[in-house]
Amino acid sequence: MKNCLAMFLILASMNSSAALNKWVDANGKVHYSDTAPTDATVQKIRTSSAPDTGTQASGVPAQKTLAEREAEWKKSQKAKEETSAKEAKEQEAIQIKQKNCDSARSNLAGYENSPRMVTFNANGEKTILDESARQQKIDEARKAVSSFCN
């Protein structure tokens, strides 16, 4: 009984090395068989486990070697690193712009809410801003807000 089972398995495995064909009939239905029809588009499917060095009969490229896969992986890792570095720079620029916006809004609020403004000149002496100088500072602060916050 064991001999019959072994013989059956050996005979069944011999047939597995035959080529497998994939073909599409006139209705667009896909068929798989070991014999190809005469009037259909045929794509051969590789059934052996040995790697093919070129392209298959269907035009599909064979599996890549370890060196090719490693080179692709390194290339994709480099692209990911470049993308993350670019995103980090963009995030940093956004944070700087937000800080500048907050500072400009704070300055504008200070100029608008304080009727008397005091500044210091180059010698360190206090001077009180008159209304026209205060209005000029408010205008400058509004320009800063519009440039940093939009």
Residue frames as qw, qx, qy, qz and C-alpha x, y, z in Angstrom:
[[0.000, 0.885, 0.465, 0.000, 0.00, 0.00, 0.00],
 [0.304, -0.802, 0.112, 0.502, 2.83, 2.36, 0.88],
 [0.431, -0.127, 0.602, 0.660, 4.54, 1.54, -2.40],
 [0.234, 0.631, 0.648, 0.356, 1.41, 2.45, -4.37],
 [0.137, -0.944, -0.235, 0.185, 1.09, 5.75, -2.57],
 [0.407, -0.597, 0.346, 0.598, 4.76, 6.56, -3.17],
 [0.396, 0.162, 0.685, 0.590, 4.43, 5.63, -6.87],
 [0.118, 0.818, 0.543, 0.148, 1.33, 7.81, -7.20],
 [0.238, -0.900, -0.017, 0.365, 3.11, 10.80, -5.65],
 [0.439, -0.343, 0.519, 0.649, 6.11, 10.35, -7.94],
 [0.309, 0.411, 0.696, 0.501, 3.92, 10.19, -11.03],
 [0.019, -0.906, -0.422, 0.018, 1.85, 13.19, -9.92],
 [0.320, -0.790, 0.135, 0.505, 4.95, 15.28, -9.30],
 [0.483, -0.021, 0.584, 0.652, 6.33, 14.53, -12.77],
 [0.209, 0.694, 0.582, 0.370, 3.38, 16.28, -14.36],
 [0.220, -0.896, -0.232, 0.307, 3.93, 19.44, -12.28],
 [0.414, -0.420, 0.335, 0.735, 6.95, 20.44, -14.36],
 [0.363, 0.524, 0.616, 0.463, 4.77, 21.06, -17.41],
 [0.085, 0.064, 0.042, 0.993, 4.32, 24.66, -18.58],
 [0.098, 0.627, 0.692, -0.344, 1.14, 26.42, -17.56],
 [0.151, 0.283, 0.407, 0.855, -0.62, 28.69, -20.03],
 [0.117, 0.565, 0.491, -0.652, -2.89, 31.58, -19.21],
 [0.106, 0.177, 0.591, 0.780, -5.23, 32.62, -22.01],
 [0.301, 0.378, 0.349, -0.803, -8.24, 34.85, -22.53],
 [0.359, 0.391, 0.805, 0.266, -11.13, 33.75, -24.73],
 [0.087, 0.432, 0.426, 0.790, -13.27, 35.97, -26.99],
 [0.403, -0.764, -0.439, -0.248, -15.63, 36.76, -24.10],
 [0.009, -0.756, 0.357, -0.548, -12.77, 38.05, -21.96],
 [0.864, -0.466, 0.089, -0.168, -12.76, 35.07, -19.60],
 [0.050, 0.697, -0.711, 0.077, -9.33, 33.99, -18.28],
 [0.987, -0.040, -0.093, -0.124, -8.41, 30.30, -18.57],
 [0.214, -0.672, 0.709, -0.006, -5.44, 28.31, -17.24],
 [0.978, 0.123, 0.120, -0.121, -4.34, 25.08, -18.89],
 [0.591, -0.438, 0.542, 0.407, -1.31, 23.07, -19.93],
 [0.470, 0.294, 0.618, 0.558, -2.25, 23.34, -23.62],
 [0.045, 0.415, 0.007, -0.909, -2.67, 26.66, -25.40],
 [0.569, 0.627, 0.505, -0.165, -5.62, 27.37, -27.70],
 [0.562, 0.225, 0.425, 0.673, -4.92, 28.41, -31.29],
 [0.113, 0.670, 0.364, 0.637, -6.97, 31.62, -31.42],
 [0.447, -0.866, -0.223, -0.014, -6.38, 33.32, -28.07],
 [0.129, 0.810, -0.419, 0.390, -3.79, 35.53, -26.45],
 [0.903, -0.227, -0.329, 0.160, -1.47, 33.27, -24.48],
 [0.103, -0.815, 0.453, -0.346, 0.71, 34.14, -21.51],
 [0.767, 0.054, -0.608, 0.200, 3.13, 31.48, -20.29],
 [0.536, -0.755, 0.199, -0.322, 3.39, 31.13, -16.53],
 [0.365, 0.474, -0.761, 0.251, 6.64, 29.82, -15.07],
 [0.849, -0.411, -0.176, -0.281, 6.07, 26.81, -12.81],
 [0.794, 0.040, -0.414, 0.444, 9.61, 25.90, -11.76],
 [0.477, -0.851, -0.132, 0.174, 11.11, 27.36, -8.61],
 [0.664, -0.088, 0.158, 0.726, 14.49, 28.09, -10.26],
 [0.039, 0.787, 0.084, -0.610, 15.09, 31.82, -10.79],
 [0.646, 0.606, 0.344, 0.312, 14.96, 33.05, -14.36],
 [0.485, -0.301, 0.065, 0.818, 17.73, 35.42, -15.41],
 [0.048, 0.131, 0.382, 0.914, 15.85, 37.38, -18.07],
 [0.510, 0.064, 0.166, -0.842, 12.24, 38.19, -18.65],
 [0.517, 0.167, 0.827, -0.147, 9.58, 35.56, -18.89],
 [0.227, 0.280, 0.743, 0.563, 7.72, 34.77, -22.11],
 [0.015, -0.815, -0.580, -0.007, 4.88, 37.04, -20.97],
 [0.263, 0.685, -0.009, 0.679, 7.22, 40.04, -20.76],
 [0.572, -0.801, -0.025, -0.172, 7.05, 40.16, -16.97],
 [0.245, 0.688, -0.616, 0.296, 10.53, 40.67, -15.47],
 [0.761, -0.127, -0.613, 0.171, 11.99, 37.85, -13.41],
 [0.596, -0.777, -0.166, 0.115, 12.61, 38.17, -9.68],
 [0.204, 0.880, -0.330, 0.273, 15.44, 40.53, -8.80],
 [0.711, 0.111, -0.549, 0.426, 18.70, 39.41, -7.28],
 [0.557, -0.640, -0.378, 0.370, 19.60, 40.15, -3.69],
 [0.406, -0.187, 0.059, 0.893, 22.01, 42.92, -4.75],
 [0.043, -0.398, -0.448, -0.799, 19.33, 44.59, -6.89],
 [0.461, -0.700, -0.520, -0.166, 16.79, 44.43, -4.07],
 [0.568, -0.511, -0.244, 0.598, 19.33, 45.81, -1.60],
 [0.265, 0.048, 0.210, 0.940, 20.20, 48.67, -3.97],
 [0.235, -0.561, -0.501, -0.615, 16.49, 49.49, -4.36],
 [0.561, -0.667, -0.464, 0.160, 16.02, 49.36, -0.59],
 [0.484, -0.325, -0.085, 0.808, 18.95, 51.74, -0.03],
 [0.080, 0.264, 0.362, 0.890, 17.58, 54.06, -2.70],
 [0.386, -0.658, -0.521, -0.384, 14.14, 54.08, -1.08],
 [0.588, -0.580, -0.355, 0.438, 15.67, 54.67, 2.37],
 [0.357, -0.100, 0.080, 0.925, 17.65, 57.63, 1.01],
 [0.129, -0.451, -0.456, -0.757, 14.49, 59.04, -0.58],
 [0.519, -0.681, -0.514, -0.049, 12.62, 58.64, 2.73],
 [0.545, -0.431, -0.209, 0.688, 15.41, 60.41, 4.62],
 [0.185, 0.118, 0.244, 0.945, 15.43, 63.28, 2.11],
 [0.303, -0.580, -0.531, -0.538, 11.66, 63.57, 2.36],
 [0.571, -0.662, -0.439, 0.206, 11.72, 63.59, 6.17],
 [0.457, -0.249, -0.054, 0.852, 14.52, 66.20, 6.18],
 [0.006, 0.317, 0.379, 0.869, 12.53, 68.36, 3.80],
 [0.449, -0.656, -0.534, -0.287, 9.41, 68.02, 5.96],
 [0.584, -0.520, -0.337, 0.524, 11.43, 68.90, 9.08],
 [0.287, -0.031, 0.106, 0.951, 12.73, 72.06, 7.41],
 [0.210, -0.480, -0.481, -0.703, 9.20, 73.00, 6.35],
 [0.558, -0.654, -0.510, 0.032, 7.90, 72.43, 9.90],
 [0.516, -0.354, -0.185, 0.758, 10.74, 74.53, 11.31],
 [0.103, 0.183, 0.266, 0.941, 9.94, 77.35, 8.87],
 [0.384, -0.600, -0.540, -0.449, 6.26, 77.18, 9.86],
 [0.596, -0.591, -0.424, 0.339, 7.16, 77.35, 13.56],
 [0.386, -0.164, -0.013, 0.908, 9.46, 80.35, 13.00],
 [0.093, -0.372, -0.405, -0.830, 6.75, 82.12, 11.01],
 [0.504, -0.645, -0.550, -0.166, 4.23, 81.40, 13.79],
 [0.550, -0.470, -0.297, 0.624, 6.60, 82.81, 16.44],
 [0.211, 0.026, 0.170, 0.962, 7.14, 85.93, 14.34],
 [0.273, -0.520, -0.536, -0.607, 3.38, 86.28, 13.88],
 [0.559, -0.641, -0.503, 0.153, 2.75, 85.98, 17.62],
 [0.470, -0.322, -0.125, 0.812, 5.46, 88.52, 18.37],
 [0.057, 0.215, 0.326, 0.919, 4.14, 90.98, 15.77],
 [0.397, -0.617, -0.553, -0.394, 0.58, 90.66, 17.13],
 [0.577, -0.566, -0.403, 0.429, 1.84, 91.19, 20.66],
 [0.336, -0.135, 0.041, 0.931, 3.73, 94.33, 19.60],
 [0.126, -0.401, -0.461, -0.781, 0.68, 95.66, 17.75],
 [0.504, -0.661, -0.549, -0.090, -1.54, 95.07, 20.78],
 [0.533, -0.443, -0.260, 0.672, 0.97, 96.88, 22.98],
 [0.179, 0.038, 0.198, 0.963, 1.10, 99.90, 20.67],
 [0.273, -0.475, -0.530, -0.647, -2.67, 100.08, 20.28],
 [0.585, -0.625, -0.516, -0.018, -3.50, 99.62, 23.97],
 [0.540, -0.443, -0.218, 0.681, -0.89, 101.99, 25.46],
 [0.190, 0.954, 0.224, 0.062, -1.61, 105.72, 25.13],
 [0.081, -0.915, 0.393, 0.038, 1.92, 106.68, 26.25],
 [0.955, 0.168, -0.068, 0.234, 4.89, 104.87, 24.79],
 [0.315, -0.855, 0.379, 0.164, 8.44, 105.23, 26.05],
 [0.891, 0.375, -0.106, 0.234, 11.48, 104.38, 23.96],
 [0.581, -0.662, 0.225, 0.417, 15.18, 104.58, 24.62],
 [0.488, 0.838, -0.227, -0.088, 17.60, 106.33, 22.28],
 [0.789, 0.377, -0.391, 0.286, 21.19, 105.30, 21.45],
 [0.115, 0.524, -0.536, 0.652, 22.52, 106.97, 24.63],
 [0.348, -0.252, -0.864, 0.264, 20.03, 105.08, 26.79],
 [0.144, 0.096, 0.301, -0.938, 17.88, 108.12, 27.52],
 [0.230, 0.505, 0.819, -0.143, 14.10, 107.79, 27.79],
 [0.155, 0.081, -0.245, -0.954, 11.93, 109.58, 25.28],
 [0.445, 0.402, 0.673, -0.432, 8.15, 109.64, 25.19],
 [0.219, 0.221, 0.716, 0.625, 6.59, 109.00, 21.80],
 [0.334, 0.262, 0.116, -0.898, 4.15, 111.60, 20.59],
 [0.716, 0.342, 0.456, -0.403, 0.94, 110.58, 18.82],
 [0.636, 0.660, -0.286, -0.281, 2.41, 110.68, 15.27],
 [0.133, 0.516, -0.845, 0.054, 5.41, 108.50, 16.27],
 [0.489, -0.015, 0.786, -0.378, 3.05, 106.12, 18.07],
 [0.747, 0.493, 0.182, -0.408, 0.84, 105.92, 14.96],
 [0.452, 0.652, -0.585, -0.166, 3.94, 105.22, 12.84],
 [0.137, -0.320, 0.915, -0.203, 4.90, 102.34, 15.19],
 [0.653, 0.234, 0.573, -0.437, 1.33, 100.99, 14.95],
 [0.689, 0.614, -0.163, -0.350, 1.50, 101.09, 11.14],
 [0.244, 0.563, -0.790, -0.010, 4.86, 99.25, 11.18],
 [0.361, -0.122, 0.862, -0.334, 3.43, 96.63, 13.54],
 [0.735, 0.402, 0.311, -0.449, 0.40, 96.13, 11.26],
 [0.571, 0.632, -0.471, -0.230, 2.71, 95.60, 8.28],
 [0.002, -0.414, 0.896, -0.162, 4.66, 93.05, 10.30],
 [0.577, 0.107, 0.683, -0.435, 1.45, 91.26, 11.26],
 [0.747, 0.533, 0.044, -0.396, 0.27, 91.15, 7.65],
 [0.454, 0.614, -0.636, -0.112, 3.61, 89.81, 6.39],
 [0.009, -0.309, 0.919, -0.245, 4.11, 87.13, 9.09],
 [0.451, 0.130, 0.728, -0.501, 0.51, 86.05, 9.70],
 [0.717, 0.487, 0.069, -0.495, -0.76, 85.58, 6.14]]
